[in-house]
Amino acid sequence: MTVDDEKAKGHVALKGFFGICREWGCTQEEMMQLLGGVSRSTLAQYQEVSPVIFRHPG
């Protein structure tokens, strides 16, 4: 697995996480705790994840 594949998986995971949090109405503090006690600045960086572009492997 390449670094790009791992990065894409991380983007997908974060987008899914924030989608669930939006549906559940989580606060910033709750999201920070769910992500392992990250800081507000780290949470903000995670929220700015660029879109994932999926390519067919062929």
Buried (B, 14 or more C-beta within 10 A) or exposed (E): EEEEEEEBEEBEEBBEBBEEBEEEEBEEEEBBEEBEEBEEEEBEEBBEBEEEEEEEEE
